[in-house]
């Protein structure tokens, strides 16, 4: 199988490259490809003619998106739409990554794939419209919604917490937003399983899945687990002060509940990720010990 990964420097792209087995993998990012340049995208896909395209590129600066809407939509809507169409035209499967931020957080239980969407900000809206554009452009595509992604590589919440812990005795972290902290190192094998299945199936209808670990947490729970794992690995640690969203205002609103129900992907594909705490321990240990 030949796979073209759009986005070469992000957390998921790095994990995909590291975990690729029996796959000819090509990962393209700037300057080799520019998702905001339609011709660049079409030319790259046509030149490499992969069996599957995995779109791991995105505009993910949630707060900056509020003042950079054009940039967010260019990367999260326009680029994926062009890439999905180009992949379809050469007969390649298309795997697109999206986000829990398509929901408004008001539901009491976990969010199902078919629940009504209602993004609270520009980032979530751009990702939602990107999902819709991909589905329209490529009938064989699969969209996977992720949440609270972190990993041993790239910038993320875990690394921010460890950096702050090196300089502070106490860190205030929001305790009234819940989700599923998802390690990129767990995401990648699941995506490869999906990619192989899509290529093998050939013609299939568009599907939408939620992917996340067992268990859920607040940001403060996640931070506390990071500190515990770091301390065990000989790294920095700080006391986590549990605060409310109101105590930490941001330009973009966040959903209070973005816990994704992941039963569909387990039922259809047999994909189930480990518990988030086990993965957190492993990832933080890798970060601390280098």
C-alpha positions as CSV (number, residue, x, y, z in Angstrom):
1,X,0.0,0.0,0.0
2,X,1.2,3.5,-0.9
3,X,0.1,6.2,1.5
4,X,0.4,10.0,1.1
5,X,0.2,11.9,4.4
6,X,-0.7,15.6,4.1
7,X,1.1,17.4,6.9
8,X,4.6,16.2,7.8
9,X,5.4,18.0,11.1
10,X,2.3,17.6,13.2
11,X,1.9,15.1,16.1
12,X,-0.3,12.6,14.3
13,X,1.8,12.8,11.1
14,X,4.9,12.1,13.1
15,X,3.2,9.1,14.8
16,X,2.0,7.8,11.4
17,X,5.5,7.9,10.0
18,X,6.9,6.2,13.1
19,X,4.4,3.4,13.1
20,X,4.1,2.7,9.4
21,X,4.8,-1.0,8.6
22,X,4.6,-2.6,5.2
23,X,3.5,0.8,3.8
24,X,5.3,3.0,1.3
25,X,4.8,6.3,3.1
26,X,5.2,9.8,1.7
27,X,4.6,12.7,4.1
28,X,4.4,16.2,2.6
29,X,4.3,19.5,4.3
30,X,5.5,23.0,3.4
31,X,7.3,23.8,1.2
32,X,6.7,20.6,-0.7
33,X,2.9,21.1,-0.6
34,X,0.7,24.0,0.4
35,X,-2.9,23.1,1.3
36,X,-3.9,26.7,0.7
37,X,-2.8,26.4,-2.9
38,X,-5.2,24.2,-4.8
39,X,-2.9,23.5,-7.7
40,X,-0.1,22.5,-5.3
41,X,-2.4,19.9,-3.7
42,X,-3.7,18.5,-7.0
43,X,-0.2,18.2,-8.5
44,X,1.2,16.4,-5.5
45,X,-1.6,13.8,-5.4
46,X,-1.5,13.3,-9.1
47,X,2.3,12.9,-9.1
48,X,2.5,10.4,-6.3
49,X,-0.7,8.5,-7.1
50,X,-1.1,6.9,-3.7
51,X,-3.6,4.2,-2.7
52,X,-4.8,6.3,0.2
53,X,-4.4,10.0,1.2
54,X,-4.4,10.7,5.0
55,X,-5.1,14.4,5.7
56,X,-3.3,15.1,9.0
57,X,-2.8,18.8,8.2
58,X,-4.9,21.4,9.9
59,X,-5.1,24.9,11.4
60,X,-5.4,24.1,15.1
61,X,-4.8,27.4,16.9
62,X,-8.3,27.6,18.4
63,X,-8.0,31.1,19.9
64,X,-6.1,32.6,17.0
65,X,-8.8,31.3,14.6
66,X,-11.2,33.9,16.1
67,X,-9.1,36.6,14.4
68,X,-7.7,34.6,11.5
69,X,-10.9,33.0,10.1
70,X,-9.7,33.1,6.5
71,X,-6.5,31.2,7.4
72,X,-8.5,28.6,9.4
73,X,-11.0,28.0,6.6
74,X,-8.3,27.8,4.0
75,X,-6.5,24.9,5.8
76,X,-9.5,23.2,7.4
77,X,-12.1,23.5,4.6
78,X,-10.7,24.6,1.2
79,X,-7.5,22.5,1.3
80,X,-9.2,19.2,2.4
81,X,-12.0,19.7,-0.2
82,X,-9.4,20.0,-3.0
83,X,-7.4,17.1,-1.7
84,X,-10.4,14.8,-1.4
85,X,-11.5,15.6,-4.9
86,X,-8.0,15.0,-6.3
87,X,-7.8,11.7,-4.4
88,X,-11.2,10.6,-5.8
89,X,-10.2,11.4,-9.3
90,X,-7.2,9.0,-9.2
91,X,-9.1,6.3,-7.3
92,X,-7.4,6.8,-4.0
93,X,-9.1,6.4,-0.6
94,X,-9.2,9.4,1.6
95,X,-8.9,9.6,5.4
96,X,-9.7,12.9,7.0
97,X,-9.1,14.0,10.6
98,X,-11.6,16.3,12.4
99,X,-12.3,17.4,16.0
100,X,-14.6,17.2,19.0
101,X,-15.0,21.0,18.7
102,X,-17.8,20.5,16.1
103,X,-20.1,20.1,19.2
104,X,-21.2,22.8,21.6
105,X,-20.7,20.7,24.8
106,X,-24.3,20.9,26.1
107,X,-25.1,17.2,26.0
108,X,-25.0,15.3,29.3
109,X,-23.6,12.0,27.9
110,X,-21.0,11.1,25.3
111,X,-21.4,12.5,21.8
112,X,-22.5,10.2,19.0
113,X,-21.4,10.6,15.4
114,X,-25.0,11.4,14.4
115,X,-25.7,14.0,17.1
116,X,-26.4,17.6,16.0
117,X,-23.3,19.7,15.6
118,X,-23.1,23.3,16.8
119,X,-19.5,24.7,16.9
120,X,-18.9,27.5,19.4
121,X,-16.1,29.2,17.4
122,X,-14.3,29.7,14.1
123,X,-12.0,26.6,14.5
124,X,-14.9,24.2,15.1
125,X,-17.0,25.7,12.3
126,X,-14.1,25.5,9.9
127,X,-13.5,21.8,10.8
128,X,-17.2,21.0,10.5
129,X,-17.5,22.6,7.0
130,X,-14.3,20.7,6.1
131,X,-16.0,17.4,7.1
132,X,-18.9,18.3,4.9
133,X,-16.8,19.3,1.9
134,X,-14.7,16.1,2.1
135,X,-17.8,13.9,2.2
136,X,-19.2,15.8,-0.8
137,X,-16.0,15.6,-2.8
138,X,-15.1,12.0,-2.1
139,X,-17.8,9.3,-1.7
140,X,-15.3,6.7,-0.4
141,X,-13.8,9.0,2.3
142,X,-13.8,8.4,6.0
143,X,-13.7,11.2,8.5
144,X,-12.4,10.5,12.0
145,X,-13.0,13.0,14.9
146,X,-10.4,13.2,17.5
147,X,-10.1,15.0,20.9
148,X,-7.4,16.5,23.1
149,X,-4.6,15.2,21.0
150,X,-1.1,15.1,22.6
151,X,2.1,13.1,22.1
152,X,5.8,12.9,22.6
153,X,6.5,15.1,19.6
154,X,5.2,18.5,18.7
155,X,3.6,21.2,20.8
156,X,0.7,20.0,23.1
157,X,-0.9,20.2,26.5
158,X,1.4,17.6,28.1
159,X,4.5,19.5,27.0
160,X,3.1,22.8,28.2
161,X,2.3,21.4,31.6
162,X,5.8,20.0,32.0
163,X,7.4,23.2,30.9
164,X,5.3,25.2,33.4
165,X,6.1,22.6,36.1
166,X,9.8,23.3,35.7
167,X,9.3,26.9,36.8
168,X,6.2,26.8,39.1
169,X,5.1,25.1,42.3
170,X,1.4,25.4,41.3
171,X,-0.5,25.5,38.0
172,X,-4.1,26.5,37.6
173,X,-6.0,24.2,35.2
174,X,-9.6,24.2,34.2
175,X,-11.7,21.4,35.9
176,X,-15.1,22.0,34.3
177,X,-14.4,20.9,30.7
178,X,-14.3,17.1,30.0
179,X,-13.0,15.1,27.1
180,X,-10.8,12.1,26.1
181,X,-7.1,12.9,26.2
182,X,-5.8,11.0,23.1
183,X,-2.2,10.1,22.5
184,X,-1.0,10.5,18.9
185,X,0.9,7.2,19.4
186,X,-2.5,5.4,19.9
187,X,-4.2,7.2,17.0
188,X,-1.6,6.3,14.4
189,X,-2.1,2.4,14.4
190,X,-5.9,2.9,14.3
191,X,-5.6,5.1,11.3
192,X,-3.3,2.6,9.5
193,X,-5.9,-0.1,10.2
194,X,-8.6,2.1,8.7
195,X,-6.4,3.0,5.7
196,X,-5.7,-0.6,4.9
197,X,-9.4,-1.5,5.2
198,X,-10.4,1.3,2.9
199,X,-7.9,0.3,0.2
200,X,-9.0,-3.3,0.5
201,X,-12.7,-2.5,0.3
202,X,-12.5,-0.3,-2.7
203,X,-16.0,1.2,-3.2
204,X,-17.7,2.0,0.1
205,X,-19.9,4.8,1.4
206,X,-18.6,7.7,3.3
207,X,-18.3,7.0,7.0
208,X,-17.9,9.2,10.1
209,X,-16.2,7.9,13.2
210,X,-15.2,9.0,16.7
211,X,-11.8,7.8,18.0
212,X,-10.6,8.1,21.5
213,X,-9.2,6.2,24.5
214,X,-11.1,4.4,27.3
215,X,-12.2,6.8,30.0
216,X,-12.6,10.6,30.1
217,X,-11.2,13.4,32.2
218,X,-11.2,17.1,32.9
219,X,-8.2,19.2,31.9
220,X,-7.2,19.3,35.6
221,X,-7.5,15.5,35.8
222,X,-5.2,15.2,32.7
223,X,-2.7,17.7,34.2
224,X,-2.6,15.8,37.5
225,X,-1.9,12.6,35.7
226,X,0.9,14.3,33.7
227,X,2.5,15.5,36.9
228,X,2.3,12.1,38.5
229,X,3.8,10.4,35.5
230,X,6.5,13.0,35.3
231,X,7.4,12.6,38.9
232,X,7.7,8.8,38.5
233,X,10.0,9.3,35.5
234,X,12.2,11.8,37.3
235,X,10.8,14.9,35.7
236,X,9.3,18.2,37.0
237,X,6.1,18.2,38.9
238,X,3.8,20.9,40.3
239,X,0.6,21.0,42.3
240,X,-2.5,21.3,40.1
241,X,-5.0,24.0,41.3
242,X,-8.5,23.2,39.9
243,X,-10.2,26.3,38.5
244,X,-13.3,27.0,36.5
245,X,-13.6,28.1,32.8
246,X,-14.7,31.5,34.1
247,X,-11.3,31.8,35.9
248,X,-9.4,31.3,32.6
249,X,-11.1,33.4,29.9
250,X,-10.0,32.7,26.3
251,X,-10.9,34.3,22.9
252,X,-12.6,31.1,21.8
253,X,-15.3,29.3,23.8
254,X,-14.6,25.6,24.5
255,X,-17.3,22.9,24.9
256,X,-17.9,21.9,28.5
257,X,-18.4,18.3,27.4
258,X,-16.6,17.0,24.4
259,X,-16.5,13.3,25.4
260,X,-16.8,11.3,22.2
261,X,-18.7,8.0,22.1
262,X,-16.4,5.6,20.2
263,X,-18.6,2.5,20.0
264,X,-19.1,2.8,16.3
265,X,-15.5,2.4,15.3
266,X,-15.1,-0.5,17.6
267,X,-18.2,-2.2,16.3
268,X,-17.3,-1.7,12.6
269,X,-13.5,-2.1,12.7
270,X,-12.7,-3.7,16.0
271,X,-10.6,-0.6,17.0
272,X,-10.4,0.2,20.7
273,X,-7.7,2.4,22.2
274,X,-6.2,1.9,25.7
275,X,-7.3,3.8,28.7
276,X,-6.0,7.4,28.6
277,X,-4.1,7.2,31.9
278,X,-2.0,4.2,30.7
279,X,-1.1,6.1,27.5
280,X,-0.4,9.3,29.4
281,X,2.1,7.5,31.6
282,X,3.9,6.1,28.6
283,X,4.0,9.4,26.6
284,X,5.1,11.6,29.5
285,X,7.8,9.1,30.4
286,X,9.1,9.3,26.8
287,X,9.0,13.1,26.9
288,X,10.8,13.3,30.3
289,X,13.5,10.8,29.4
290,X,13.9,12.0,25.9
